[in-house]
Amino acid sequence: IRDRYQRRVHGALKAMSAARVPVQEEAVAERLIGPLFLKGPHGTIGPLFRRIPTELRVPKASRSRGASPRGSRSPSPVPVPPALSPKATSSSSSPLVGPLFRRGPHGLVGPLMVPAKPDANANPADPPHQGNWKPEEATCKSYYDSPDAVKFYLQLWGGDFLHIGRYDVVPVGAAGDPVALASKESASGLLRLYPGDLNGGMVADLGSGYGTLARMTATAHDCKVVCIELSSEENAINRSRTAAAGLSHKVIIPGEVSFLDTRQPSGSFDLLVSMDAFLHAGSHRRDLFAECARLLKDGGYLIFSDIMRSDIAKPEQLTDVLRRLNLHDLASLDDYREYGTDVGLTCERYEDHSENLATHYGAIKQRLVERGGDALGISEDYTSRALVGLDAWVKAANDGLLCWGYLVFVKESSDPV
């Protein structure tokens, strides 16, 4: 990784030197490293230079008249500001850098550049999907990035996870934080369903949230995990906690990415995991399964938990349930089985734990009532809507309109028998 980084810096310096733009090497490393190169029709091309900011240019008066244009540098490079924002960089009024580059959607790009998918280490500050979200994605992102939602989940949901807990294993009256402990048990239970050996393998967490499941997976199985998450707030928390745990070399956080279009290589993952996130795909759940099938190696597994509608539930009975998260519907177990079958994913197992739904949402509601939204810094409007929504989820669960559990799918081999 270090060598590749150094090669990219060298390439950036060489191109800029050829364009007669003397700069400090530190400035290039700070501003131009990211996915400097993309795959084009003739191999690796690029780089993805933004427009060269005026601050990096050397005034004409300071250039040596007889200096060689290639490889030469000004004796006193122009100082680079400590923080040069991408917006300032891209809006610079300086001209284009030589004939080798043309203007593209992200600044200066090579003449052979075509739309391509960035790799897993894409710069989080320049997410590939920004501004191009599907309606369901935009709604979900807006909700989970809102200040109220951030405080709500961090302070009431246990602080590490955003999914349903296993209170059949960790009772509500357990010592410590029962919501956090029950949620951790849910994650552990999901990982135990993988039948293979992940050592050295590749995993993707679809809807990774704070990255706790990703870190658990990377630690327990000595593998690499790519976190697919569209919430910038949750990615920031994930990045901080992953660095603090010393796992940045194993847990990859590419930035704001949707699980409907992960931008990851086809057939590259041994395991895909997700916890209570697929419901947010809405009308695109079938597309989500197609993306999962694309990502998995032959024989790879998709293991996820999700909240589903039961066979007896009617759409009008779930109106209040869906309103809280701005959803239009929920998938059923049969829906997910069908989506999998259509793309070559076979459902090997469903493990039902629906009895935990009412307990979990009841526990969250009790916490909100006891602590109070004002004390938690949550607005009165969000608090009142959350209480109504939580009541609806508890009632629907008790009425048997919802189900929740683990689903295990395996990708069929594409080789002829």
N, C-alpha and C positions, 0 to 999 in steps of 0.2 A: 504493500500500500504506500509505504514511504517513497519507494523508487518511482512508482507511477505518479505520485504527487510531484516529485522533483522533475520528472520528465515533462509534466504539464506546465510547470512553472517555466522550465527552460524553453519550451515551445512558445509560450506566451511572450517571453522576453525576446526571443529571436524574431518573431513576427513584428513586434512593436519596434525593435531596433531597425528592422528593414524599412519600416515606415517612418524612420527618423523621429521617433518619439522617445527620447531618453527618459527613463523612469527609475525609481528605486525598486529593487527586487522585492522588498517587503510590501510595497504597494501592490505589485502584481499578485503576490501570494494572497494578500488580503482581499483584493477586489475581484480577481478573475478566476480563482479556483472554485470549483463546483463541477458541473458536467461541462468541462471546457470543449469536449469533442463529442460529436454524435455520429451514429452510423448513417452513411449516405449510400447512394447507389454504387459508389466506387471505393467503398471502405470507410475508414474513420476519417472524418473531416471536421473542420471547424477552424478556429475556436469560437465559442459563443461570446466574443467580446461585446461588451456594451460600448456605447459611444465613449470615447476616451475623454474623461473630464478635463476641463481647462486646467484644474489644479495639477494634473500630472504632466502637462505640456511645459516645455522649456521655452521661454520667450525668445524671439528671434535674436534679440540683442545679446543673449547669453550664449549663443551657439558659436563654436569656433568656425571661422570662415573656411579654413583649409582642412577641417577635420574630415575624416572618412565617414561617409554616411552609414556604413555597415559596421556594427559592433562598437562604434564610438559612443561615448557618453559625455555629457556636460560635466565639467569639474565640480559644479555645485548644483546637484539636482534640486528641483523645486520641492520644498517640503510638502508632505502629504498630510492632510488633516486627519486626526485620529479616527474620526467616524465619517465615512463618505457614504451617504445613503444611496441605495439603488435608484431611487427616484431622482436624486440630484445627478447621478451618473448618467442615466438615460435621457435626461432632459438637457444635457449640456449642449451649448450652441456650437461646439467645435465641429469642424468638417469631418468627413469620413476618412478612415485611415487607409490611404492608398487604393490602388485598383484591384487588389486581391479580395476585397471584401465588399459586400453590398448590404443594404439595409434590410433587416428581417423583423419579425414580430417581437424579438427580444433584443434588438439592437443590431450590432454588426455581426454578420454570419458569413461563412464561406460561400462561394458561388455555386457549389454543388449541394448546398444544404436542402434537405427535404424534411417535412414533419416526421419526427421520430420520437420514440419513447425514451425518456431519460432513465439511467440505471438506478439501482436501489439506493445509491448514495447521493442522489440529487440534492442540490442545495435547498434546505428547508425554507430559506427566505424567498425562493422563487418557485412556488409549487406549480406543477404542470397543469392543474385543473382550475386554477384561480380564475373566476369570472365565467367559467363554463359548466357550472353545476346544473344537473337535472333538477326539476322542481322539488322532488323528494330529498335530494342531497342538500339543496339550499335550505330547505326547511329544517332538516336535521342539524345542519351546521349552525344555523342561526340560533336554534334552541340551545344546543350544548355549549356554544360560545358566549351565550348571554351571561352577564354578571350574576344574575339570580340563580341560574341553573348551576353555574360553577360552585357557588357557595352551598347550594342545596345538596348537591351530590358529595362534595368534599366533607361536609360537616355532618350529614345525616346518614349517608350510605356506607359509612365505615372508613372512608378516606382512601381506599385502595382499589375498590372494584365498583362497577356500575351494573351489576347483574343480581339475579335472585339468589338468596342464600339457601343452604341445606339445613333447615331447622329440624329435620328428622334425625340429623346427626348431632348438631349443636343446638340445644334448646334455647328458647328466648331468655330464660333465666340463668344462662351460663355466666360464670364469672368473666370479668373483662368486658369486651365489647362484643356482644353476641352477633350483631349484624356483620361486623367485620370478620369474625371467626366463621360464621355460617357461609359468608360469601367466599372466603378462602377455601372452605371445604368443597364448595361447588366447583371451583377451579381445579382443585386436586382430583375430584371425582371425574371431571372431564378428561384430564390427562391420563388417568389410569385406564381409560378405554382404548388407548392406542396399543395395538398388539405387537408392534415391532420395536426395533432398536434405532433410536434417533441419533446416536453418537456420530458427530460429523455431518449430520443431515441438515436439510433446510426446511424451515417452518415459516408460515405466514399467519399472523394473527389479524383477522379481518374485523375491524372495529375495535382496535386495541385499547382505546381509552387511555388510562394512566400507565399502561404497559406492564402491570403487575403480572398478568398471566404470561406475557412474553418473557419477563425476567425469570419467573418460576420455571418455564420450559427450558430456557437456555441454561439455567443452573442445573436442573435435574437431569438433563439429557445431553449436556455438552454439545449443543448444536447452535446454529445461528437462526435468529428469528427476525423477520421483517415485519414491522408494525404498519398496518394499513389503517389510517385514521384521518378523517377530514376535519376534525375539530382542532383548530390552532391552539386553543387553551389546553386541551388534553395532551396534545403533542408536546407542548412546552413543559408541562408537569412530567410527562414521560421522559423527556430528554434530561431533565434535571435529576430525576430519581435514578435513571439508568447510569448516568455519569457518577453519581454518588455511590452506587453499588459497584462501580468498576466494571461494568458490563457493556460499555459502548462498543467494544470490539465484537460483541456477540449479538447485541440487540440493535438492529438497524432501523432508524426512524427517518424515512425519506421526506417527511413533511406532510402537507395536506393532500391526501390521496384518497380517492373513493374506492371501495371494494367492488364497484361496478366496472371499473377500469383501472386496475392496479398498476399498470405500466411495468409489470414484472415479466421476465422471460417465460415463454411457454414451456411446460414440462419440466420445471425446475424445482418443484417442492415435493417433499416426502409427506408432509402433513399440513393441512390447513385447519386452524381452530378459530372459533368465534363463540362469544357468549352474549346472548340476548341482544344481538345487533341486526340480524337478518330482517326482523320485522320492519326496520326503517327503510328497507329497499322498496317497500310499497309495490307499485305495479311493475317494478323491474326485478322482482325476485327470480323470475325465470332467467333473465339476463345474468343475474348474480350466479346462478348455478352454472351457466355456460362459462362464465369467467373462472369459476372454481375448477371446472373440468379442464379448461385450457392450462391453468397453472400447475395442475398435479402431474406427477410422473405416473406412468402405468403402475398400478398397484398401490398408488398413494391414497391417503385417507383424508376425508373431510369429516371433522367431528365438531359439532356445535350444539349449543343449547339455544332455545328460543321460546318465546311466549306465543302460543297458537290459539286459534279458536277451536272449541270442541265441536264434535259432530252435531250436537243439539243446538248450538248457538245460531241465532238469527241475526242478520246485520243490524236491525233496529235495536236489538238488545245490547249492542256493544257501542252505541253512540257516545255515551259519556266516558267509556273506557278509552276510546280512540281519540277523543277531543284533547285529553291532557297532553298527548305527544304529537298532536297534529297529524294523526294517521287516518287513512281512509278505510283500511281493512286490515285483517290479520290472515295469514295463511293457515291452513289446516295441516295436520300430519300427512294426510293423503296428497295434499298439494305438493308438499316438499318431496314426497316419494316420486310423484309424477315428474316434477322438474328434474330430479336426479336421473330417472330412467331415460328421459328425452336426450340427455347429454352424455350417457354412458357411465353414470354414477349409480351404483347399486346400494340401496339402503340395507345394511346388514343388521342393524339393531336400533331399536328405540327403547330408551329407559325412562319410564315415566316417574316424575316427582312433582306432580301437580299439587299435592297437598301442601307444598311450601309457599304457594303463591299468596294465599290470604294471610298467612302468618307473616310473610315478609312485608307486604304493603301495610298491614296493620301495625307492625313494629315501626316502620318509617313514619306513619301518621302519628303514632304516640309520641315519638321523639319530637316531631315538629310542634305538636301541641304543648308538650312539656317545656321545650326550650324557647319557643316563640320565634316567629320569623324576624321580628325587629331585633332581638338579641343576636341573631345570626347574620344580620345585615341584609336580609332578604326583604324585598318590597312587599307591601301589604297585598297588592294585586296578585303577585306570584303566589304568595302564601295562601290566599283564599282559594285560588284556582287549584293549587296543589292539593289542598284538603278535600275539595270536591272530587277531584280526580282520584285520589287515593281511596276515598270511600267507594267510588264506582268500581275500582279494581278489586277491592276486598269483596264487595257484594257479588260481582261477576264470577269471581273465583269460588266463592261459597255456593253459588247457584250452579256450578258445573259448566259454565260457559267458556272457561279458559283451561288450557292445559300447558304444561311446561315440563321439559325434560331434555335428555341428551339424544342426539341423532348421530348415527355412525354410517358414513357412506364410503365406499371404496371405488376407485376408478378401474374400470375393466381394461384389460390389456388390448391394445390396438393391433397386436400381432395376430395374423391368421392362425387358427388352430390346426 
